[in-house]
Amino acid sequence: MIAEEFPPPLALSLPSLSRSVVAIGPPADEPGSWAGASSAVVTPDGVVMAYRMRTGSQRGCEVVVARSKDGVRFETIQMITKEEMDCESLERPALVLTDWGTWRLYLSCATWGTKHWRVEMIEAPEPDAFDSTKRMMVLPGDAAAAVKDPVVRFHDGTWHLWASVHPLDDPAATDRMTTDYASSADGIDWTWHGHALVGRPGVWDQRGVRVSAVRFEPGQIVAYYDGRASAAENFDERTGVATGIVPTKLTQVEAGPVGTGPDGLGGLRYLDIIDLGDGRERWYYEVTRPDGLHELRTELR
């Protein structure tokens, strides 16, 4: 009998609101105004980030691409609206700088008048030159499942993707979600390998799980994920940790969430981690404020 393999013990790094500062505030003071769901890339000149803006009247109205020298103060260099992408709403993007020097932006797009989501991709020579007329479909989803919020990594010659998948069999319960894993030789044509992470019955992440950040470490993969206990926690998910030795199977390692909003209330979600290359990391995450608005915060680790 072959012994089951488990990842080595994990020394957890956890988000800490007390160490964080606001990077991007909500676009307005009205209910439903959010900034967050970011994806960042380190460059020789600083940080380039794509993030979602939402207003109370327009849902996810645009994805903003911005540049920063210090990782905190950002200057907008491009905006892509939901009208450009012919969708009802935009959610978390994935921004990637390829090994050959081009930029890719994977966009989560809500299909008009439905609960369906798809992911389209735009490739550009520079992060301020994304042309929505040249987008291509990469994760179409289907009548049974909505696909959104991809995390994309290129590692050891393979493109890896973890995406939030929502079953559409019950129109009143499309907030349920698993994280499914796909691989690719080129980052365009993907092969699905099934569920990588699922919720646990009877605990805080039972309604759904969404991987938000993945780190390849010696002997294991560490993933941070958003979890919700019920439909009422949609939009206010909290952060948990899962590990695995292969990208197709991740297992929760903590009984409870490791990241929450202020005073343990509200959401802390869409964690993104970038390696600054000097022994430090910068973390970004979307936080629910006490007034219900969402802001994008960052901390230097």
ABEGO torsion letter per residue (X at the ends): XBBBBBBBBBBBBBBBAAABBBABBBABABBGBBBEGBBBBBBAAEBBBBBBBBBAAAEBABBBBBBBAAGABBBBABBBBAAAAGBABBBBBBBBBBAAGBBBBBBBBBBBGBABBBBBBBBBABAAABBAAABBBABAEBAABBBBGBBBBBBGGBBBBBBBBBBAABAAAAABBBBBBBBBAAGABBBBAEBABBBBBGBAAAAEBBBABBBBBBGBBBBBBBBBABAAABGABBBBBBBBABAABBBBABABBABBBBGGBEBBBGBBBBBAGAGBBBBBBBBBBAAGBBBBBBBBX
